[in-house]
């Protein structure tokens, strides 16, 4: 493990070990202070966030984009402060911390025994939404996690999410898809963050007027298992309660090849994500390159994607 890896692991460990012990108002102020400091430094992540917002709000002035990126960093740090504190939240705090609309799409789907795939973009706090599902709906679910470096950091994230009631599978290795399919065929619930895919298997979609790539997994799982595919969007308001919406099911097209069906369903997912992101752009935590035009224009300076 490199010195940088050890530092990264230590900082996350400090967050989960210390921030969760802070009074909530103190944690809120700390998160905002860190966000404002990061925003003022205008690092690569902030600049990329601002560039992504320029696609979402194409008529925004430079001043408006700066306002959005500042609000975006505050939203991003709210996510982290909440996530560090979630393991210490009471069941009642979890239940009252999220107020989603149209949950009947999810509960009806589960009651039918078909299995359900929930697909989310990087909006607001998807970990809190997951904790709400396991706490309020008393429904366990399975998700996947990217293998992070160092390995100890990946282990921390897995332990954190398992502590919230999730089953976590590693993204790499190829066995995750089969395990997810088995959970769905048994009538279970799968939750996937699905607004960015840089792999060769990603599906090209039109996203805010330009081409991006999103994962094929949600659409393929729905096709192969008969599960419902439900987009979910999340957002914050000025209250301590996160808001959200479960969108209507994305149906499997009646005709076409598997690739054509996957493309159409993934585009429908992208359209649902775009609706939620356009309504609440500051809550979209996309600090990496997403659109293919940006990936092709990536400078050789080692910027992470």
C-alpha positions in Angstrom: 0.0 0.0 0.0 1.4 3.4 -1.0 1.6 6.4 1.4 -1.3 8.0 -0.6 -3.4 4.9 -0.2 -2.8 4.8 3.6 -3.7 8.4 3.9 -6.9 7.9 1.9 -7.9 5.0 4.0 -7.1 6.8 7.2 -9.2 9.9 6.2 -12.3 7.7 5.4 -11.7 5.9 8.7 -11.6 9.2 10.5 -14.8 10.2 8.9 -16.7 7.1 9.9 -15.1 7.1 13.3 -15.4 10.8 14.2 -18.0 12.6 12.2 -20.8 10.2 13.3 -20.2 11.2 16.9 -20.7 14.9 16.2 -24.0 16.7 16.9 -25.9 17.0 13.7 -25.7 20.8 13.5 -22.0 20.7 13.9 -21.6 18.0 11.2 -23.8 20.2 8.8 -21.6 23.2 9.4 -18.4 21.2 9.0 -19.6 19.8 5.7 -20.5 23.2 4.4 -17.2 24.7 5.4 -15.2 21.9 3.7 -17.4 22.3 0.6 -16.8 26.0 0.4 -13.1 25.6 0.9 -12.9 23.0 -1.9 -15.0 25.2 -4.2 -12.8 28.2 -3.7 -9.7 26.2 -4.5 -11.1 25.4 -8.0 -9.5 22.0 -8.3 -10.1 19.5 -11.1 -13.2 18.0 -9.4 -14.9 21.4 -9.0 -14.0 22.4 -12.6 -15.3 19.1 -14.0 -18.5 19.5 -11.9 -19.0 23.0 -13.4 -18.3 21.7 -16.9 -20.9 19.0 -16.5 -23.5 21.5 -15.2 -22.8 23.5 -18.3 -24.3 20.7 -20.3 -27.3 20.3 -18.0 -28.0 24.1 -18.0 -26.7 25.2 -21.4 -28.0 28.7 -21.1 -26.4 29.4 -17.7 -24.0 32.3 -17.4 -20.5 31.9 -15.9 -21.9 33.4 -12.7 -24.8 31.0 -12.6 -22.5 28.0 -13.2 -20.3 29.1 -10.4 -23.3 29.3 -8.1 -24.3 25.8 -9.2 -20.9 24.3 -8.6 -20.8 25.9 -5.1 -24.2 24.5 -4.4 -23.1 21.2 -5.9 -20.1 20.9 -3.6 -22.3 21.7 -0.6 -24.7 18.9 -1.7 -21.8 16.5 -2.3 -20.4 17.2 1.2 -23.9 16.8 2.7 -23.9 13.3 1.1 -20.6 12.5 2.8 -21.6 13.9 6.2 -24.8 12.0 6.2 -23.1 8.8 5.0 -20.5 9.1 7.8 -23.3 9.5 10.3 -25.8 7.0 8.9 -24.4 4.0 10.9 -25.3 5.9 14.1 -28.8 7.0 13.0 -31.7 5.4 14.8 -34.3 3.5 12.7 -36.7 6.4 13.3 -34.1 9.0 12.0 -33.7 6.9 8.9 -37.4 6.5 8.3 -38.0 10.3 8.7 -34.9 11.3 6.8 -36.3 10.3 3.4 -39.7 11.1 1.8 -40.1 9.5 -1.6 -43.1 9.8 -3.9 -44.8 7.1 -5.9 -43.3 4.3 -3.8 -46.2 2.1 -4.9 -44.3 1.3 -8.1 -41.7 -0.4 -5.9 -44.1 -2.1 -3.4 -46.5 -3.3 -6.1 -43.6 -4.7 -8.0 -42.3 -6.6 -5.0 -45.7 -7.8 -4.1 -46.1 -9.3 -7.6 -43.1 -11.5 -7.0 -41.5 -10.4 -10.2 -38.4 -8.9 -8.7 -37.4 -5.3 -9.1 -34.4 -3.4 -10.4 -34.0 0.1 -9.0 -31.6 2.2 -11.1 -30.4 5.6 -9.8 -28.0 8.3 -10.9 -25.5 10.0 -8.6 -28.1 12.3 -7.1 -28.3 13.3 -3.5 -27.7 10.3 -1.1 -28.4 6.9 -2.6 -27.1 5.2 0.6 -29.8 6.9 2.7 -32.4 5.8 0.1 -31.1 2.3 0.5 -31.1 2.5 4.3 -34.7 3.7 4.1 -35.7 0.7 2.0 -34.2 -1.8 4.4 -35.7 0.1 7.5 -39.1 1.5 6.4 -40.0 -1.2 3.9 -38.1 -3.9 5.7 -36.9 -5.2 2.4 -33.3 -6.3 1.9 -31.6 -5.8 -1.4 -28.5 -6.5 -3.3 -26.1 -4.0 -4.9 -22.6 -3.9 -6.4 -19.6 -1.9 -5.4 -16.6 -0.8 -7.4 -13.4 -2.3 -6.2 -11.5 0.6 -4.7 -7.9 1.0 -3.9 -6.6 0.4 -1.4 -8.4 -2.8 -0.7 -8.9 -1.7 2.9 -11.0 1.2 1.7 -13.2 -1.1 -0.4 -13.6 -3.3 2.7 -14.7 -0.2 4.7 -17.4 0.6 2.1 -18.6 -2.9 2.0 -18.8 -3.1 5.8 -20.6 0.3 5.9 -23.2 -0.7 3.4 -23.7 -4.2 4.8 -24.3 -2.5 8.2 -27.2 -0.6 6.6 -28.8 -3.9 5.5 -27.5 -4.2 2.0 -25.9 -7.3 0.3 -22.8 -6.0 -1.5 -21.2 -7.8 -4.4 -17.9 -6.7 -6.0 -18.4 -5.1 -9.4 -15.4 -6.8 -11.0 -15.0 -10.4 -11.8 -18.1 -11.1 -13.9 -19.9 -13.2 -11.3 -22.1 -10.3 -10.0 -24.5 -10.4 -12.9 -25.4 -14.0 -12.3 -25.9 -13.4 -8.6 -28.1 -10.4 -9.3 -30.2 -12.4 -11.7 -30.7 -15.2 -9.1 -31.9 -12.6 -6.6 -34.4 -11.2 -9.1 -35.7 -14.6 -10.2 -36.4 -15.2 -6.5 -38.5 -12.1 -6.4 -35.8 -9.9 -4.7 -34.7 -6.3 -5.1 -31.6 -5.1 -6.8 -30.4 -1.4 -6.6 -27.8 -0.1 -9.0 -26.2 3.3 -9.6 -26.4 3.5 -13.4 -25.5 6.9 -14.9 -21.9 6.3 -15.9 -20.1 3.4 -17.6 -16.7 3.6 -19.2 -16.5 -0.1 -20.0 -16.6 -1.6 -23.4 -20.1 -3.0 -22.6 -21.6 0.4 -21.9 -24.6 1.5 -24.0 -24.4 4.8 -25.9 -27.3 7.2 -25.1 -28.3 10.7 -25.8 -28.0 12.6 -22.6 -28.7 16.3 -22.5 -28.2 16.4 -26.3 -24.9 14.6 -26.4 -23.6 11.1 -26.4 -22.7 9.4 -23.2 -22.3 5.8 -22.1 -24.4 4.1 -19.4 -24.3 0.5 -18.1 -26.3 -2.2 -19.9 -26.8 -4.2 -16.7 -30.2 -2.8 -15.5 -31.9 -3.4 -18.9 -30.3 -6.8 -19.4 -31.3 -8.0 -15.9 -34.9 -6.9 -16.6 -35.0 -8.7 -19.9 -33.5 -11.9 -18.7 -35.4 -12.2 -15.4 -38.7 -10.5 -16.1 -38.0 -8.1 -13.2 -39.5 -4.6 -13.2 -37.0 -1.8 -14.1 -37.7 1.4 -12.1 -35.7 4.6 -12.4 -35.4 6.6 -9.1 -34.3 10.2 -8.8 -33.4 11.9 -5.5 -32.9 15.5 -4.4 -32.4 17.7 -1.4 -34.4 20.8 -0.3 -33.8 23.3 2.5 -35.0 20.8 5.1 -33.1 17.9 6.7 -35.3 15.5 4.8 -34.2 14.1 1.4 -36.8 13.8 -1.3 -37.2 11.3 -4.1 -39.4 9.8 -6.8 -39.9 6.3 -8.0 -40.6 6.6 -11.8 -43.0 4.3 -13.7 -41.6 1.0 -15.0 -39.5 0.9 -18.1 -41.1 -1.8 -20.2 -39.1 -4.3 -22.3 -39.9 -3.6 -26.0 -42.0 -6.2 -27.7 -39.8 -6.4 -30.8 -36.1 -6.1 -31.7 -32.9 -7.9 -30.9 -31.5 -8.1 -27.4 -29.1 -5.3 -28.2 -31.9 -3.1 -29.6 -34.1 -3.7 -26.6 -31.2 -2.9 -24.3 -30.4 0.3 -26.1 -34.0 1.5 -26.0 -34.4 0.7 -22.3 -31.1 2.3 -21.4 -32.1 5.4 -23.3 -35.4 5.5 -21.4 -33.4 5.3 -18.1 -31.2 8.1 -19.3 -34.3 10.2 -20.1 -35.7 9.6 -16.6 -32.3 10.5 -15.0 -32.2 13.7 -17.1 -35.6 14.8 -15.8 -34.4 14.5 -12.2 -31.0 16.1 -12.9 -32.5 19.0 -14.8 -34.9 19.7 -11.9 -32.1 19.6 -9.3 -28.7 19.9 -11.0 -26.9 21.0 -7.9 -27.6 17.5 -6.3 -26.0 15.6 -9.2 -22.6 14.6 -7.9 -20.8 14.0 -11.1 -17.2 15.2 -10.6 -15.8 13.0 -13.4 -15.9 13.1 -17.2 -19.1 11.5 -18.6 -19.8 12.5 -22.2 -17.8 10.8 -24.9 -16.7 14.1 -26.3 -15.0 14.9 -23.0 -13.4 11.5 -22.8 -11.9 11.8 -26.3 -10.6 15.2 -25.4 -9.0 14.1 -22.2 -5.6 15.7 -21.7 -2.6 13.5 -20.9 -2.1 15.0 -17.5 -3.3 12.0 -15.5 -6.8 13.4 -14.8 -8.9 10.6 -13.3 -12.1 9.7 -15.0 
